[in-house]
Amino acid sequence: MLIKNKNMTIRNMEQSDLSNLIKWFNNKDLTKFYDERFENNDAVIKKYLTRINDPSKITPCILEINNVAVGYMQFYKIDSSLHKKLNFDLELNVYGIDQFLADRSIWGKGIGTEFIKMILNYLVLELNVDSIVLDVKINNIRAIKSYKKCGFKIFKQEDSYFYMEWNKANR
């Protein structure tokens, strides 16, 4: 999979990307908004190598600008238990996404919004997705603004998170 828009690319994650992921997950600026916590670097490698080798459940992707890795994104079809928890009709094709920009110097410049729009377009056109959901920490104001610019709406709060949905019908 390769999605390209001008100088921005979303591509499948490869084993060579694991070193960036380790570095990113050791960045406190990033991890305060992204709940992924690992006891060591081997745990990062184990989890994400599994996804690289079998992207059938969760597809891991790298975000690039001018061929330089700047972040991570993953998408996945939500399972029936999450369908029920979030009150989605089981007939709908619903996917989840998770993402982050790793470099603080590019935060707040609309780059994340562009990457989200790129994946939304891909998921609708290539996988015929009806709705896309994500969760975001309530205090991650910058991300919430970005998601709203892309058409996501808050539909549920759970603990310190909002669930947000983008729906093809409201496009």
N, C-alpha and C positions, 0 to 999 in steps of 0.2 A: 504494500500500500504506500502510495506517495501522493500527498496533496500539496500543491504548490500554488502560491499566489505572490507574484512579484518576487521579492527576496525572502519570503517566508515559506518554510516547508514543515510539514508534519510527515514523518516517516516512521516505519516500524523500528522499534528498538532492537539493537544488536548487542551481542556480548561485549563488544568493545566500548559500549556506552556505560557499562557498569561502574567504571571508575568515576565518571561524572556523577552518577546517581549516589555513590558513596559520599563524594564531596558535598553534594547538595543536601543529603540527609544529615550531615554534620554541621549545617549552617543554621544557627539559632534564629536568625531573622526569618528564615523560611519555615522551620518546623513549629514555630509558635502558631502558625495558621494551618499547618498540615499535620494531622495527628499521627503520622507514621513515626514510630519509635522503634529503634533496633538496639539490641544489647551490644552488637559489634558489627563490623563490616561484613563478616561472613554471613550474617543473617540477611543483610541486604542482598548479597549475591545469590544466596539460596532462593529467596522469595522471587526476585526478578528474573533470574535465570530460568526458573520454572515457567514464568510467563512468556519469556522469549522463545523457549523451546516448544511451548504449546499455547499459542494465542487464541485457541478456540473458545476459551471461557472469558478471558480478559486480554484485550489487545493492547500491549504497551507500545507507546510511541514517544519519539523525541521531537521536540520543537526546535527548529533551527532558524536563525536569521543569517543570511549570507554564508551558509554552510557551517555556522558555529552553533553548537548546542546551547540553548538558553533555557530549556525547561522540559517538563515531562507531561504526558497526557495519556490517559487510558480510557477505553470504552468497553462496555460489556452489556449483554442482554440481561435485564434484571430477571431474577428467578420468581417463581410463583409465590413464595412466601413474602418477598418484598412487594410484589404486585398487590397482595392482599393487605399488607401493613399500610401501604400508601393509598389504598382504595382505588386502584386502577382496574378497569375492565380487563379480564384475562385475555380477551380477544385482541387487545391493543398490542402493538409491537413497541415495547418501551425499553429504552437503553439508559444506562447510567454513564456519566463521565466524571472523571477526576483529573485535575490538572494543577500545575503550578509553573510560574516563571521563577527560575532559580537566581537570577541576577537582579539584585535590588535596584541597580542603576537603570533598568528598563521598566520598572514598576511605574504605574500612573501615566503611561504614555499612549495608551490605547492598543498596545501590542497584544495583551491578553485577550482583549475583545476581538481582535482580528483573528487570532487563533481559534477562539470559540466559534466564530462565524464560519470559519473554514471547516471545522469538524461537524457543525450542524448541517451544513450543505452536503457534506460527504455522507453522513448517516441517513439523511432523507433520500438523496438521489441513489446511493449505492445499496443501502440496506432497507429502504422503505420504512424507516422508523416513524411512528406516529407521535411519540412523546419522548422527551429526554429529561432526566432528573439528575439532580446533584444535591449534595449537602454542603453547607458552608458554615463556618463558625460565625455566630452572630456579631462578633467584634471585628470581623474581616470586612470592614466597610468598603474598601477599595474593590475587592472581588465582587461583593454584592452589587455595587454600581455597575461594574463591567457586565455581570450576568443580566442585569435589568436592561442594559443597552442592547443586549442580544435578544431580548424578548422573554427572558425567564421571569416567572412570577413566584413569589413566596406562597406556598400553600399549606405548610405545616411547620410547627416548631416542636423540637424535641430536645430537652436539656439545653445545651448551649449551641444548638445548631438550628438553622433553617433548612427545610427542604424546598427546593425551587424546581419549577417545571417549565419547560419549553414545549409547546404543542404545535404540531404541523398545521392544525386547523386554524390557529391564531396567527399564522405566519404573516 
